[in-house]
């Protein structure tokens, strides 16, 4: 009896719970798929995976809903959910604005609903594309704070416009038009409120994670992150066929830089070195990680790299730093670095054995005049 009342008399409440359920099921499905791929050791880009899964997921739901009313109920029954689906597709999945992705989806729905010859349907399609484009523009052109009000105003505008042409096409009364627009407004307020809550939660967890794993001065990964990653890779190397190479380097005569120019100048040098190295890494392979593991000491982990495969990248980093200058307080500071590089061996008993070998390679460079790369 209660279920019948809720579905029949309180359709807005039903819609809210339905949309919440759709979001939750997607999050569970996405987490499950990530877990499976991780267990199977499949490399994947999380954002791409999320977008592909989300597109497939939302299209399946939309076609199922539309099929359920086709020929048996008014085809405008799920219009509000279609509009919320655009919000899901754009804001939650962060899919960039691409006509070749979105326009064919709209066209497919028009064909599916036998609306290809209806001028009103073409207007509805254009409104959906305009809605999608506007949400993307808001997302791209705002700062880190979630633009809740901008999303709401844009959604209300395009939602009302969509329902206006739906009213014309389906000859709806003003009462139905007003009721559906009001229901859409409530759904949008709820949807963006839910997304804002997720955004704030993710932002907080990201900030906490970053503070725990990154060096505050340079923004490179810190020693704790290095220790965790090194132990994890060590286990993988011992139990599988993956390769692993590590580079250790430090800035030559860094104490002299601090004594001559001051500690603030030394901080500027460290920040500049990290910026240079990270640029080289980003231009080659973003899976490579840079860590600040001591005052002027850094480590770079090359996952799935044999020693020879790192040569060009190591030499590029070495050359970029040694040909750089750091300007501080009007003074130009030249610097050099010494490096040690080694690939982990299967027969090494512990992480300390491997770490000591790379460390020895670094100190060989320092004992032999510095500004040198030693491969061990």
Order of alpha helices (4+ residues) and beta strands (2+ residues): alpha-alpha-alpha-alpha-alpha-alpha-alpha-alpha-alpha-beta-alpha-alpha-beta-beta-alpha-beta-beta-beta-alpha-beta
